[in-house]
Amino acid sequence: MSVALAARAVPRKWSTPRWLWTVLAAAVGLTVLSWLAATAVLVGSRSAVSSVKDDGAPAYVSARTAHAALSDADRAAWQSFRSGAARLIGPGQRFRDDLTTAGDNLARLAELDFGGAAGRDLLRAVNAQVVTYQGLVEQADATYREGLEKLGYAYLGYASDLLHGDGGLLSRIDEVARRDLRGIDDRRDSAWAGGRLAVGTAAVGVVLLAVLGYAQVAMARRFRRLINLPLAAASVLLVGLLVWTSMAFLHVDHAFADASDHGVPAFDRTLQAQIRDADAGSGALRAGRTAPQSGGLDIAAADKAQRPLEAKLSDATDTRGLDAGLPLLSLAVAGLSALGLWIRLREYRR
């Protein structure tokens, strides 16, 4: 057969059954694609939020609390020495309580392991410095009680230098906190947590809606029927699913952004105020000046400042029931689309 005859043998237009099968395949295929895309974004965004909620935010909170506790421990030790109470009680119960608080939070940091291998190495260095700091304060206490006051104050000064000096204990804890904060920001700025993939998912749904609309109009012309009820129902369900999915993704994005942009800074302001007061007090006492008496680290205020952050992150994990609704409605859209086209196929065969 010549090329010209072969070309003429190929039909220039698709037959109606072939067209119906093609539209059916396109509708079902796009439905499956839309479901898979939306599920991927749903799982990815939830994973990003859960990582921050379960690990990132608690790690950052623990690092900042450990810093505040050690700053207050330094102030408590200086208050005990300057008041003369150290002759009876050493650095004092508040100092010991602060060290316990700092140790508990550093242990929690190690359990969370949010900073990876580099973070683990840094934490080991921090824990070693905490032991050294405690040993210097105990040495200051021992020499002070023996009547060697100047030597006792010298040891206490060395301990303070270990805390506040360049590359000291507090600066390393701040480095841990900055690393955790960068991890939170990375997850907030990830593709899964952003809006670009959600927009792409919505675009697939809009294309599917256009296909269903085209099929409805085209079949009305071919079969002289005003409306195909299964296709109309599929279109209505699809519009509802698109609105539901978009609202759920927008809610997750807004709540996550609120936690990152407002919840974390609000918590940090509370801890930073306590740290500034403690550092100012210990600095004044070390210089021989008077400092206001303090009740110590306000753990209750820190916990209160942490609760809004936890609430915002918990809210960001709420997908408004989309986990169950997405597969069910996607299946319904695919089934109704296939049914509407299959009915026309059967009519044509008759």
Contacts in CASP RR format, 6 or more apart in sequence:
PFRMAT RR
TARGET T0000
AUTHOR 0000-0000-0000
METHOD contacts of the structure
MODEL  1
MSVALAARAVPRKWSTPRWLWTVLAAAVGLTVLSWLAATAVLVGSRSAVS
SVKDDGAPAYVSARTAHAALSDADRAAWQSFRSGAARLIGPGQRFRDDLT
TAGDNLARLAELDFGGAAGRDLLRAVNAQVVTYQGLVEQADATYREGLEK
LGYAYLGYASDLLHGDGGLLSRIDEVARRDLRGIDDRRDSAWAGGRLAVG
TAAVGVVLLAVLGYAQVAMARRFRRLINLPLAAASVLLVGLLVWTSMAFL
HVDHAFADASDHGVPAFDRTLQAQIRDADAGSGALRAGRTAPQSGGLDIA
AADKAQRPLEAKLSDATDTRGLDAGLPLLSLAVAGLSALGLWIRLREYRR
1 9 0 8 1.000
14 22 0 8 1.000
16 222 0 8 1.000
16 348 0 8 1.000
17 345 0 8 1.000
17 348 0 8 1.000
17 349 0 8 1.000
19 218 0 8 1.000
20 341 0 8 1.000
20 344 0 8 1.000
20 345 0 8 1.000
20 348 0 8 1.000
21 345 0 8 1.000
23 211 0 8 1.000
23 214 0 8 1.000
23 215 0 8 1.000
23 218 0 8 1.000
23 341 0 8 1.000
24 337 0 8 1.000
24 338 0 8 1.000
24 341 0 8 1.000
24 342 0 8 1.000
24 345 0 8 1.000
26 211 0 8 1.000
27 208 0 8 1.000
27 211 0 8 1.000
27 212 0 8 1.000
27 215 0 8 1.000
27 234 0 8 1.000
27 334 0 8 1.000
27 337 0 8 1.000
27 338 0 8 1.000
27 341 0 8 1.000
28 334 0 8 1.000
28 335 0 8 1.000
28 337 0 8 1.000
28 338 0 8 1.000
29 334 0 8 1.000
30 204 0 8 1.000
30 205 0 8 1.000
30 207 0 8 1.000
30 208 0 8 1.000
30 211 0 8 1.000
31 208 0 8 1.000
31 330 0 8 1.000
31 333 0 8 1.000
31 334 0 8 1.000
31 337 0 8 1.000
32 330 0 8 1.000
32 334 0 8 1.000
33 204 0 8 1.000
34 201 0 8 1.000
34 204 0 8 1.000
34 205 0 8 1.000
34 208 0 8 1.000
34 330 0 8 1.000
35 326 0 8 1.000
35 327 0 8 1.000
35 330 0 8 1.000
37 197 0 8 1.000
37 200 0 8 1.000
37 201 0 8 1.000
37 204 0 8 1.000
38 201 0 8 1.000
38 245 0 8 1.000
38 326 0 8 1.000
38 330 0 8 1.000
39 326 0 8 1.000
39 327 0 8 1.000
40 197 0 8 1.000
41 192 0 8 1.000
41 197 0 8 1.000
41 198 0 8 1.000
41 201 0 8 1.000
41 249 0 8 1.000
42 248 0 8 1.000
42 249 0 8 1.000
42 319 0 8 1.000
42 322 0 8 1.000
42 323 0 8 1.000
42 326 0 8 1.000
44 192 0 8 1.000
44 193 0 8 1.000
45 192 0 8 1.000
45 193 0 8 1.000
45 194 0 8 1.000
45 249 0 8 1.000
45 252 0 8 1.000
45 253 0 8 1.000
45 256 0 8 1.000
46 252 0 8 1.000
46 317 0 8 1.000
46 319 0 8 1.000
47 192 0 8 1.000
48 187 0 8 1.000
48 188 0 8 1.000
48 190 0 8 1.000
48 192 0 8 1.000
48 193 0 8 1.000
48 256 0 8 1.000
49 187 0 8 1.000
49 193 0 8 1.000
49 252 0 8 1.000
49 256 0 8 1.000
49 313 0 8 1.000
49 316 0 8 1.000
49 317 0 8 1.000
50 317 0 8 1.000
51 187 0 8 1.000
52 184 0 8 1.000
52 187 0 8 1.000
52 188 0 8 1.000
52 256 0 8 1.000
52 259 0 8 1.000
52 260 0 8 1.000
52 313 0 8 1.000
53 310 0 8 1.000
53 313 0 8 1.000
53 314 0 8 1.000
53 316 0 8 1.000
53 317 0 8 1.000
55 112 0 8 1.000
55 113 0 8 1.000
55 114 0 8 1.000
56 112 0 8 1.000
56 114 0 8 1.000
56 180 0 8 1.000
56 183 0 8 1.000
56 184 0 8 1.000
56 187 0 8 1.000
57 184 0 8 1.000
57 259 0 8 1.000
57 264 0 8 1.000
57 309 0 8 1.000
57 310 0 8 1.000
57 313 0 8 1.000
58 108 0 8 1.000
58 112 0 8 1.000
59 108 0 8 1.000
59 109 0 8 1.000
59 112 0 8 1.000
59 114 0 8 1.000
59 115 0 8 1.000
59 180 0 8 1.000
60 177 0 8 1.000
60 180 0 8 1.000
60 181 0 8 1.000
60 184 0 8 1.000
60 264 0 8 1.000
61 267 0 8 1.000
61 302 0 8 1.000
61 306 0 8 1.000
61 309 0 8 1.000
62 105 0 8 1.000
62 106 0 8 1.000
62 108 0 8 1.000
62 109 0 8 1.000
62 112 0 8 1.000
63 105 0 8 1.000
63 109 0 8 1.000
63 173 0 8 1.000
63 174 0 8 1.000
63 176 0 8 1.000
63 177 0 8 1.000
63 180 0 8 1.000
64 177 0 8 1.000
64 267 0 8 1.000
64 268 0 8 1.000
64 271 0 8 1.000
64 272 0 8 1.000
65 101 0 8 1.000
65 102 0 8 1.000
65 105 0 8 1.000
65 271 0 8 1.000
65 299 0 8 1.000
65 302 0 8 1.000
66 101 0 8 1.000
66 102 0 8 1.000
66 103 0 8 1.000
66 105 0 8 1.000
66 106 0 8 1.000
66 109 0 8 1.000
66 173 0 8 1.000
67 170 0 8 1.000
67 173 0 8 1.000
67 174 0 8 1.000
67 177 0 8 1.000
67 271 0 8 1.000
67 275 0 8 1.000
68 271 0 8 1.000
68 274 0 8 1.000
68 275 0 8 1.000
68 278 0 8 1.000
68 297 0 8 1.000
68 302 0 8 1.000
69 98 0 8 1.000
69 99 0 8 1.000
69 101 0 8 1.000
69 102 0 8 1.000
69 103 0 8 1.000
69 105 0 8 1.000
69 297 0 8 1.000
70 98 0 8 1.000
70 99 0 8 1.000
70 102 0 8 1.000
70 130 0 8 1.000
70 133 0 8 1.000
70 163 0 8 1.000
70 169 0 8 1.000
70 170 0 8 1.000
70 173 0 8 1.000
71 163 0 8 1.000
71 170 0 8 1.000
71 274 0 8 1.000
71 275 0 8 1.000
71 278 0 8 1.000
71 279 0 8 1.000
71 282 0 8 1.000
72 94 0 8 1.000
72 98 0 8 1.000
72 274 0 8 1.000
72 278 0 8 1.000
72 294 0 8 1.000
72 296 0 8 1.000
72 297 0 8 1.000
73 91 0 8 1.000
73 94 0 8 1.000
73 95 0 8 1.000
73 98 0 8 1.000
73 99 0 8 1.000
73 102 0 8 1.000
74 159 0 8 1.000
74 160 0 8 1.000
74 163 0 8 1.000
74 164 0 8 1.000
74 278 0 8 1.000
74 279 0 8 1.000
74 282 0 8 1.000
75 278 0 8 1.000
75 279 0 8 1.000
75 281 0 8 1.000
75 282 0 8 1.000
75 285 0 8 1.000
75 291 0 8 1.000
75 294 0 8 1.000
75 296 0 8 1.000
76 91 0 8 1.000
76 92 0 8 1.000
76 94 0 8 1.000
76 95 0 8 1.000
76 98 0 8 1.000
76 296 0 8 1.000
77 91 0 8 1.000
77 92 0 8 1.000
77 95 0 8 1.000
77 137 0 8 1.000
77 140 0 8 1.000
77 156 0 8 1.000
77 159 0 8 1.000
77 282 0 8 1.000
78 156 0 8 1.000
78 160 0 8 1.000
78 281 0 8 1.000
78 282 0 8 1.000
78 283 0 8 1.000
78 285 0 8 1.000
78 286 0 8 1.000
79 85 0 8 1.000
79 285 0 8 1.000
79 291 0 8 1.000
79 293 0 8 1.000
79 294 0 8 1.000
80 86 0 8 1.000
80 89 0 8 1.000
80 90 0 8 1.000
80 91 0 8 1.000
80 92 0 8 1.000
80 95 0 8 1.000
81 91 0 8 1.000
81 140 0 8 1.000
81 144 0 8 1.000
81 152 0 8 1.000
81 153 0 8 1.000
81 156 0 8 1.000
81 285 0 8 1.000
82 285 0 8 1.000
82 288 0 8 1.000
85 92 0 8 1.000
86 92 0 8 1.000
86 141 0 8 1.000
86 144 0 8 1.000
86 145 0 8 1.000
87 144 0 8 1.000
87 145 0 8 1.000
90 141 0 8 1.000
90 144 0 8 1.000
90 145 0 8 1.000
91 137 0 8 1.000
91 140 0 8 1.000
91 141 0 8 1.000
94 295 0 8 1.000
94 296 0 8 1.000
95 137 0 8 1.000
98 296 0 8 1.000
98 297 0 8 1.000
99 130 0 8 1.000
99 134 0 8 1.000
101 297 0 8 1.000
101 299 0 8 1.000
102 130 0 8 1.000
103 130 0 8 1.000
106 123 0 8 1.000
106 126 0 8 1.000
106 127 0 8 1.000
106 130 0 8 1.000
109 123 0 8 1.000
109 176 0 8 1.000
110 120 0 8 1.000
110 123 0 8 1.000
113 120 0 8 1.000
114 180 0 8 1.000
114 183 0 8 1.000
115 176 0 8 1.000
115 179 0 8 1.000
115 180 0 8 1.000
115 183 0 8 1.000
118 179 0 8 1.000
119 176 0 8 1.000
119 179 0 8 1.000
122 172 0 8 1.000
122 175 0 8 1.000
122 176 0 8 1.000
122 179 0 8 1.000
123 176 0 8 1.000
125 172 0 8 1.000
126 169 0 8 1.000
126 172 0 8 1.000
126 173 0 8 1.000
126 176 0 8 1.000
129 162 0 8 1.000
129 168 0 8 1.000
129 169 0 8 1.000
129 172 0 8 1.000
130 169 0 8 1.000
132 162 0 8 1.000
133 159 0 8 1.000
133 162 0 8 1.000
133 163 0 8 1.000
133 169 0 8 1.000
135 159 0 8 1.000
136 155 0 8 1.000
136 156 0 8 1.000
136 158 0 8 1.000
136 159 0 8 1.000
136 162 0 8 1.000
137 155 0 8 1.000
137 156 0 8 1.000
137 159 0 8 1.000
139 152 0 8 1.000
139 155 0 8 1.000
140 152 0 8 1.000
140 153 0 8 1.000
140 154 0 8 1.000
140 155 0 8 1.000
140 156 0 8 1.000
140 157 0 8 1.000
140 159 0 8 1.000
141 152 0 8 1.000
143 151 0 8 1.000
143 152 0 8 1.000
143 155 0 8 1.000
144 151 0 8 1.000
144 152 0 8 1.000
144 153 0 8 1.000
156 286 0 8 1.000
157 286 0 8 1.000
160 282 0 8 1.000
160 283 0 8 1.000
160 286 0 8 1.000
162 168 0 8 1.000
162 169 0 8 1.000
163 169 0 8 1.000
163 170 0 8 1.000
164 170 0 8 1.000
164 279 0 8 1.000
165 171 0 8 1.000
181 264 0 8 1.000
184 260 0 8 1.000
184 264 0 8 1.000
185 260 0 8 1.000
187 193 0 8 1.000
188 256 0 8 1.000
188 257 0 8 1.000
188 260 0 8 1.000
191 197 0 8 1.000
193 252 0 8 1.000
193 253 0 8 1.000
193 256 0 8 1.000
194 253 0 8 1.000
195 249 0 8 1.000
195 253 0 8 1.000
198 245 0 8 1.000
198 246 0 8 1.000
198 249 0 8 1.000
198 250 0 8 1.000
198 253 0 8 1.000
201 245 0 8 1.000
201 249 0 8 1.000
202 242 0 8 1.000
202 245 0 8 1.000
202 246 0 8 1.000
205 238 0 8 1.000
205 242 0 8 1.000
206 242 0 8 1.000
208 238 0 8 1.000
208 333 0 8 1.000
209 235 0 8 1.000
209 238 0 8 1.000
209 239 0 8 1.000
209 242 0 8 1.000
212 231 0 8 1.000
212 234 0 8 1.000
212 235 0 8 1.000
212 238 0 8 1.000
212 337 0 8 1.000
213 231 0 8 1.000
213 235 0 8 1.000
215 228 0 8 1.000
215 231 0 8 1.000
215 337 0 8 1.000
215 341 0 8 1.000
216 227 0 8 1.000
216 228 0 8 1.000
216 231 0 8 1.000
216 232 0 8 1.000
216 235 0 8 1.000
219 225 0 8 1.000
219 228 0 8 1.000
219 231 0 8 1.000
219 344 0 8 1.000
220 226 0 8 1.000
220 227 0 8 1.000
220 228 0 8 1.000
223 344 0 8 1.000
223 347 0 8 1.000
228 340 0 8 1.000
228 343 0 8 1.000
228 344 0 8 1.000
229 340 0 8 1.000
230 335 0 8 1.000
230 336 0 8 1.000
230 337 0 8 1.000
230 339 0 8 1.000
230 340 0 8 1.000
230 343 0 8 1.000
231 336 0 8 1.000
231 337 0 8 1.000
231 340 0 8 1.000
231 341 0 8 1.000
233 336 0 8 1.000
234 332 0 8 1.000
234 333 0 8 1.000
234 335 0 8 1.000
234 336 0 8 1.000
234 337 0 8 1.000
234 340 0 8 1.000
237 329 0 8 1.000
237 332 0 8 1.000
237 333 0 8 1.000
237 336 0 8 1.000
238 333 0 8 1.000
240 329 0 8 1.000
241 326 0 8 1.000
241 329 0 8 1.000
241 330 0 8 1.000
241 333 0 8 1.000
244 320 0 8 1.000
244 322 0 8 1.000
244 325 0 8 1.000
244 329 0 8 1.000
245 322 0 8 1.000
245 326 0 8 1.000
247 320 0 8 1.000
248 319 0 8 1.000
248 320 0 8 1.000
248 321 0 8 1.000
248 322 0 8 1.000
251 318 0 8 1.000
251 319 0 8 1.000
251 320 0 8 1.000
252 316 0 8 1.000
252 317 0 8 1.000
252 318 0 8 1.000
252 319 0 8 1.000
255 312 0 8 1.000
255 313 0 8 1.000
255 315 0 8 1.000
255 316 0 8 1.000
255 318 0 8 1.000
256 313 0 8 1.000
256 316 0 8 1.000
258 312 0 8 1.000
258 316 0 8 1.000
259 309 0 8 1.000
259 312 0 8 1.000
259 313 0 8 1.000
259 316 0 8 1.000
262 312 0 8 1.000
263 308 0 8 1.000
263 309 0 8 1.000
263 312 0 8 1.000
264 309 0 8 1.000
266 305 0 8 1.000
266 308 0 8 1.000
266 309 0 8 1.000
267 302 0 8 1.000
267 305 0 8 1.000
267 306 0 8 1.000
267 308 0 8 1.000
267 309 0 8 1.000
269 305 0 8 1.000
270 301 0 8 1.000
270 302 0 8 1.000
270 304 0 8 1.000
270 305 0 8 1.000
271 302 0 8 1.000
271 305 0 8 1.000
274 297 0 8 1.000
274 298 0 8 1.000
274 301 0 8 1.000
274 302 0 8 1.000
277 294 0 8 1.000
278 294 0 8 1.000
278 296 0 8 1.000
278 297 0 8 1.000
280 291 0 8 1.000
281 291 0 8 1.000
281 292 0 8 1.000
281 294 0 8 1.000
282 291 0 8 1.000
283 291 0 8 1.000
284 290 0 8 1.000
284 291 0 8 1.000
285 291 0 8 1.000
END
